[in-house]
Amino acid sequence: MTSRSLLKENAGILELAQRFLDPFVVIATGMMLFAIKFGAWDFPRNYVFVLIGVFLFCLAVFPFFDVYRPHRGASLWAEIQILASAWTVVCTGLIIVLFATKSSTYFSRIWIGQWAVTGFVSLIAFRVALRVGLRFFRRRGFNLRFIVIAGAGKLGRDVAHRLAASPWTGLKVVGFYDDDPRLQRQMFEGVPVRGGLHRLPQEVVELGIDQVWIALPLQHDKQVKSLVAHLSRLPVQVTFIPDIYGVHLLNHSIGEVAGFPVIHLLESPLSGVQGIIKAVEDKILAVLILLIASPLMLLIIVGIKLSSPGPIFFRQLRGGLHGERIWVWKFRTMKHHAEPSEKVPQAMPGDHRITAFGAFLRRTSLDELPQFLNVLKGDMSIVGPRPHAVAHDEFYQQQIDAYMLRHHVKPGITGWAQVNGWRGETGEIEKMEMRVKYDLYYINNWSLWFDLRIIFMTVFMMITGRNAH
């Protein structure tokens, strides 16, 4: 198979160049900011030392965070998150060194602050430009990786379909191999089934294949072992796609137990160090928000007492972490009434039970402020799937297969589903399915940066009034 493979053949050189280009972009940004601030390119010796130190620090730190591992097929947001972690360590290291050496007073703090922000923006801009350039070449047949798929069943065809719909990845499927005679000599996604599995190792060399993706059913374990044994003798990358494609997964990962490779299908991402980071984030932000919002909360309390008789707070039993029941607190927004125990009627638009002041609280989400006390108590997080009444949990658990996967993390005051418009009443199964879909995306992609992004989006929606419920 012929290929315009100039970029592919020099991939190692390109990666090495990028390892030096990233620090160069950072240093160039720092130098430009210095020239703008001080109106000169004559750098004092202490600034030169800092520039060189940051350059070397980037060289050492960025590879540690896998900044240069292949990102072919990965989203830009995922790459930015990795880059943000690495750059944060570099900036933190610079600050520690300056304070430890008592030399921070010899530098402009404004310059350092601007460099910290603008340097990160420059790195992102460089990544965007690099992606645009690579996509340009890949769409024209350069820098491609040629793939054959072992298995032309549903799983293999789904893989080929997704790759064909994403030409920017530069992954091109050129053939299927399958032992089923009914599938041989057929075409799927414009790709031929070239023959049985026994032909694959030989043709990998003849066709100049870069990667073999194994997409065989689990019961074909003998064929998989035999195929891997043959391919292990060839200079080709082998990727195994487990036949669990249609199963709802949660933060799945590959690990090792007692020397055996294992695939974790359902596990919470918020355990270990990540759980500690999430807990610290929750406690710090909850304290800050309650301190800032305390005058407003006092005004709300007065408004509730003046608008209608009854208690200030409303509490409801809802599903928490691992399905445990928790009391969730809110400011009361309805006329005081007894709620039936066997059914939990949801508030609807124009509900006569909602007071005029309560409607304002619900429209601005200020009725949720007491839930920061739930966060301090440890029952909830600031960001996470919204908790539902126990009766609703029991109902939707029977209607939606993946519904209870939401309970692998603490419920939140706001969440990815809410900032994407899936909030308010949940009476329709289709709406709840979409909410679950967004909740599971959040759980599978959790990071500190993702949380902060959702918090900023929530604040923006509150200010603009786009989150009425």
C-alpha positions in Angstrom: 0.0 0.0 0.0 1.4 3.3 -1.0 1.3 6.2 1.4 2.4 9.9 1.5 4.1 9.2 4.8 6.7 12.0 5.2 5.2 13.1 8.5 4.7 9.5 9.8 8.3 8.6 9.0 9.6 11.6 11.0 7.1 11.4 13.9 9.9 10.9 16.4 11.7 14.1 15.1 8.4 16.0 15.2 7.8 14.9 18.8 11.3 15.9 19.9 10.8 19.3 18.2 7.5 19.8 20.0 9.2 19.2 23.4 11.4 22.2 22.7 8.8 24.3 20.9 6.5 24.3 24.0 9.1 25.9 26.3 10.1 28.2 23.5 6.5 29.5 23.2 6.4 30.0 27.0 9.7 31.9 27.0 8.8 34.0 23.9 5.6 35.0 25.7 7.5 36.0 28.8 9.9 38.1 26.8 7.2 39.8 24.9 5.3 40.7 28.1 8.5 42.1 29.5 9.1 44.3 26.5 5.5 45.5 26.6 5.6 46.3 30.3 9.1 47.9 30.5 9.4 49.2 26.9 12.7 47.5 26.2 14.3 44.2 25.2 17.2 44.6 27.6 16.6 41.9 30.1 18.3 42.1 33.6 20.3 39.1 34.6 17.7 37.9 37.2 15.0 37.9 34.6 17.3 35.9 32.2 17.8 33.3 34.9 14.1 33.0 35.5 13.4 32.6 31.8 16.0 29.9 31.4 14.8 28.2 34.6 11.2 28.0 33.4 12.4 26.7 30.0 14.3 23.9 31.7 11.4 23.3 34.1 9.0 22.9 31.2 11.4 20.4 29.5 11.4 18.3 32.7 7.7 18.6 33.9 5.7 18.4 30.6 6.8 14.8 29.7 6.0 13.7 33.2 2.3 14.6 32.7 2.2 12.8 29.3 1.9 16.0 27.4 3.6 14.4 24.4 1.9 11.1 24.3 -0.1 10.6 21.1 -3.3 12.6 21.2 -4.6 11.3 17.8 -8.4 11.0 18.3 -8.5 12.7 21.7 -10.5 15.9 22.2 -8.8 19.3 22.5 -10.4 19.7 25.9 -8.7 16.6 27.2 -5.4 17.8 25.9 -5.9 21.2 27.5 -6.7 19.6 30.9 -3.3 17.7 30.8 -1.6 20.9 29.7 -3.2 22.9 32.5 -2.0 20.4 35.2 1.6 20.5 33.8 1.6 24.3 33.5 0.2 24.7 37.1 3.1 22.7 38.4 5.6 24.8 36.5 4.1 28.1 37.8 3.8 26.7 41.4 7.4 25.6 41.2 8.6 29.0 40.0 6.7 30.7 42.9 8.2 28.3 45.5 11.7 28.9 44.2 11.3 32.6 44.3 10.0 32.6 47.8 12.5 30.0 49.0 15.4 32.1 47.7 13.8 35.3 49.0 14.2 36.8 45.5 10.5 37.4 44.7 10.9 41.2 45.5 13.3 41.5 42.6 10.6 40.7 40.0 7.5 42.4 38.9 4.5 40.5 40.3 2.3 41.9 37.6 4.7 40.5 35.0 4.8 37.1 36.6 1.0 37.0 36.9 0.5 38.0 33.3 3.1 35.5 32.2 1.3 32.7 34.1 -2.0 33.4 32.4 -0.7 34.4 28.9 1.8 31.6 28.8 -1.0 29.1 29.2 -3.1 30.8 26.6 -0.1 30.7 24.2 0.4 27.0 24.8 -3.3 26.4 24.0 -3.0 28.5 20.8 0.0 26.6 19.8 -1.9 23.3 20.3 -4.8 24.6 18.3 -2.6 25.7 15.4 -0.8 22.3 15.5 -4.2 20.4 15.4 -5.4 22.6 12.5 -2.2 21.9 10.6 -2.3 18.1 11.2 -6.0 17.9 10.2 -5.1 19.8 7.0 -2.5 17.3 6.1 -4.5 14.2 7.2 -7.5 15.2 5.1 -5.1 15.3 2.1 -3.7 11.9 2.8 -0.6 12.8 4.8 0.3 11.6 8.3 -2.2 8.7 8.1 -2.1 5.5 10.2 -3.5 2.5 8.2 -5.6 0.1 10.2 -7.1 -3.4 9.6 -9.8 -4.7 11.8 -9.9 -8.3 13.0 -13.7 -9.0 13.1 -16.3 -7.8 10.7 -19.2 -8.2 13.0 -21.3 -5.4 14.6 -18.5 -4.2 16.8 -15.9 -4.1 14.0 -18.3 -2.3 11.7 -19.2 0.2 14.4 -15.5 1.0 14.9 -15.0 1.5 11.1 -18.1 3.7 10.9 -16.8 6.0 13.7 -13.3 6.2 12.3 -14.8 7.0 8.8 -16.8 9.8 10.4 -13.7 11.3 12.0 -11.1 11.7 9.2 -9.3 14.3 11.3 -7.9 11.5 13.4 -5.8 10.3 10.5 -6.8 6.7 11.2 -7.9 5.0 8.0 -9.4 1.5 7.9 -8.3 -0.4 4.8 -9.6 -3.9 5.5 -11.5 -6.4 7.6 -10.6 -10.0 8.4 -13.1 -12.5 9.6 -13.5 -16.3 9.6 -17.2 -16.1 8.9 -17.6 -17.1 5.2 -20.8 -15.1 5.0 -18.9 -11.9 5.6 -16.0 -12.5 3.3 -15.8 -10.6 0.0 -18.3 -8.1 1.4 -17.9 -4.3 1.8 -18.6 -2.4 4.9 -18.2 1.4 5.1 -16.5 1.1 1.7 -13.9 -1.3 3.2 -13.5 -4.9 2.0 -13.4 -8.0 4.1 -10.1 -9.3 2.7 -10.3 -12.9 4.0 -10.0 -15.1 7.1 -7.9 -14.3 10.2 -5.1 -16.6 9.0 -4.3 -14.2 6.2 -3.9 -11.1 8.5 -0.3 -11.5 9.8 1.1 -12.0 6.3 -0.9 -9.1 4.7 0.0 -6.7 7.5 3.5 -6.7 6.2 2.5 -6.7 2.5 0.1 -3.8 2.9 2.3 -1.7 5.2 -0.3 -1.7 8.0 0.4 0.4 11.1 -2.2 -0.9 13.5 -4.4 -4.0 14.0 -7.6 -3.5 15.9 -9.1 -6.7 17.3 -12.9 -6.5 17.5 -13.9 -10.1 18.0 -16.6 -11.5 20.3 -15.5 -12.7 23.7 -16.2 -16.3 22.9 -13.4 -16.2 20.2 -10.7 -16.0 22.9 -8.6 -18.8 21.2 -8.5 -16.9 17.9 -7.6 -13.7 19.8 -4.7 -15.5 21.6 -3.4 -17.1 18.4 -3.7 -13.8 16.4 -1.8 -11.8 19.1 0.9 -14.5 19.2 1.5 -14.1 15.4 1.3 -10.3 15.5 3.8 -10.1 18.4 6.5 -11.0 15.9 5.7 -8.1 13.6 6.4 -4.3 13.9 2.7 -3.4 14.2 0.7 -1.8 17.0 -2.2 -4.1 18.3 -5.3 -2.7 19.9 -7.9 -4.9 21.6 -11.5 -3.6 21.7 -13.5 -5.6 24.3 -16.9 -6.8 23.3 -18.6 -4.7 25.9 -19.6 -1.9 23.4 -23.3 -1.8 24.3 -22.8 -2.0 28.1 -23.1 1.1 30.3 -19.6 1.7 31.7 -18.5 4.1 34.5 -15.0 5.4 34.6 -13.7 2.1 33.2 -10.0 1.5 33.3 -7.4 -1.3 32.9 -5.5 -2.5 35.9 -3.8 -5.5 37.5 -4.8 -7.7 40.4 -2.5 -10.5 41.6 -0.6 -10.4 38.4 -3.7 -10.6 36.2 -4.8 -7.8 33.8 -8.3 -6.7 34.7 -10.8 -4.3 33.1 -12.7 -2.2 35.7 -16.1 -1.5 34.2 -17.9 0.3 37.0 -16.0 2.3 39.5 -16.1 5.8 40.9 -13.4 8.3 39.7 -13.6 10.1 43.0 -11.5 7.7 45.1 -8.0 7.9 46.5 -6.2 11.2 45.7 -8.9 12.4 43.4 -11.5 11.9 46.2 -9.3 14.0 48.5 -9.0 16.8 45.9 -12.8 16.8 45.3 -13.4 17.0 49.1 -11.0 19.8 49.6 -12.5 21.7 46.7 -16.0 21.3 48.1 -15.1 22.4 51.6 -13.1 25.5 50.6 -15.6 26.7 48.1 -18.6 26.0 50.3 -17.0 28.1 53.2 -16.2 30.9 50.8 -19.6 31.0 49.2 -21.4 30.8 52.5 -19.3 33.7 53.9 -19.9 35.8 50.8 -23.6 34.9 50.5 -24.5 35.3 54.3 -25.9 38.9 54.0 -28.0 37.8 51.0 -29.2 34.7 52.9 -30.3 36.9 55.8 -32.3 39.1 53.3 -33.9 35.9 51.8 -34.9 34.7 55.3 -36.6 38.1 55.9 -38.3 37.9 52.5 -39.6 34.4 53.2 -41.1 35.3 56.6 -42.8 38.4 55.1 -44.1 36.7 52.0 -46.0 33.8 53.6 -46.4 32.0 57.0 -44.4 28.9 57.7 -40.9 27.7 58.2 -37.8 29.3 56.5 -36.4 26.1 55.2 -37.8 23.1 53.3 -36.1 19.7 53.6 -36.7 16.6 51.5 -35.4 13.0 51.7 -33.3 12.3 48.6 -30.9 9.7 47.3 -27.2 10.3 48.0 -23.9 8.5 47.5 -24.4 4.8 47.0 -28.2 5.3 47.2 -28.1 6.3 50.9 -30.9 8.7 52.0 -29.9 12.2 52.9 -31.9 15.3 54.0 -31.4 18.0 51.4 -32.2 21.6 52.5 -33.6 24.5 50.5 -35.2 27.8 51.2 -39.0 27.4 51.2 -40.5 28.6 48.0 -44.1 27.3 48.4 -47.0 27.9 50.7 -46.7 25.8 53.8 -48.4 22.4 53.2 -48.2 18.8 54.1 -46.6 16.6 51.4 -48.1 13.1 50.8 -45.7 10.4 51.8 -46.6 8.0 49.1 -46.0 10.5 46.2 -43.8 13.5 45.7 -45.5 15.9 43.3 -43.0 18.0 41.4 -43.3 21.8 41.0 -44.6 22.7 37.5 -44.5 26.1 35.7 -47.4 28.2 37.1 -47.8 25.9 40.1 -50.3 27.6 42.5 -48.3 26.4 45.5 -45.3 28.7 44.7 -45.3 32.1 46.4 -44.4 35.2 44.5 -41.1 35.5 46.4 -40.5 31.8 46.0 -40.8 32.1 42.2 -38.0 34.7 42.3 -35.8 32.4 44.4 -36.4 29.4 42.1 -35.8 31.5 39.0 -32.5 32.7 40.3 -31.6 29.4 42.0 -31.1 31.2 45.3 -33.4 28.7 47.0 -30.4 26.2 46.6 -28.1 28.2 48.9 -28.7 26.2 52.0 -27.4 23.1 50.2 -23.9 24.5 50.8 -24.5 23.3 54.4 -25.1 19.8 53.0 -21.7 20.2 51.3 -20.0 21.1 54.5 -21.7 18.2 56.2 -20.4 15.9 53.5 -23.7 14.7 52.1 -23.3 16.6 48.8 -20.7 18.1 46.5 -20.9 21.5 44.8 -20.8 19.8 41.4 -22.4 16.4 40.7 -25.6 14.8 39.6 -28.7 16.5 41.1 -30.2 14.4 43.9 -33.8 13.3 43.4 -36.6 12.4 45.8 -36.3 8.8 47.0 -39.7 8.0 45.4 -38.3 9.3 42.0 -35.2 7.3 42.4 -37.2 4.1 43.0 -39.3 4.8 39.9 -36.6 5.7 37.5 -34.4 2.9 38.7 -36.9 0.5 37.1 -37.3 2.6 33.9 -33.7 3.5 33.0 -30.9 0.8 33.1 -28.0 3.2 33.9 -30.0 5.4 36.3 -28.3 4.3 39.5 -24.8 4.7 38.1 -25.3 8.4 39.1 -25.1 7.4 42.7 -21.4 6.3 42.4 -20.5 10.0 43.3 -22.1 12.4 45.7 -25.0 14.4 44.4 -24.3 18.1 43.6 -25.9 21.5 43.8 -25.3 22.0 40.1 -24.1 19.6 37.4 -23.2 19.1 33.8 -26.8 18.2 32.9 -28.2 21.4 34.5 -25.9 23.8 32.7 -26.8 22.1 29.5 -30.5 22.7 30.0 -31.6 19.4 31.6 -33.1 20.7 34.8 -36.5 21.4 36.4 -39.3 18.9 36.3 -38.4 15.3 35.2 -41.7 13.7 34.6 -40.9 12.5 31.1 -38.7 9.4 30.7 -36.9 10.9 27.7 -35.9 14.0 29.7 -34.6 11.9 32.5 -32.6 9.7 30.1 -30.9 12.8 28.7 -30.2 14.0 32.3 -28.6 10.6 33.1 -26.6 10.7 29.9 -25.1 14.1 30.8 -24.5 13.0 34.5 -22.6 9.9 33.3 -20.5 12.0 31.0 -19.5 14.2 33.9 -18.6 11.2 36.1 -16.6 9.6 33.3 -14.7 12.8 32.6 -14.4 14.3 36.0 -11.5 16.7 36.8 -11.0 19.7 39.0 -11.0 21.8 35.8 -14.3 20.3 34.7 -15.8 21.2 38.1 -14.6 24.8 37.8 -16.0 25.1 34.3 -19.4 23.9 35.4 -19.4 26.4 38.4 -18.5 29.3 36.1 -21.3 28.2 33.7 -23.7 28.1 36.5 -22.9 31.5 37.8 -23.2 32.9 34.3 -26.6 31.3 33.9 -27.8 32.7 37.2 -26.7 36.2 36.2 -28.3 36.1 32.8 -31.5 34.3 34.2 -31.2 31.4 31.7 -31.7 28.7 34.3 -35.3 29.2 35.3 -37.0 26.1 36.7 
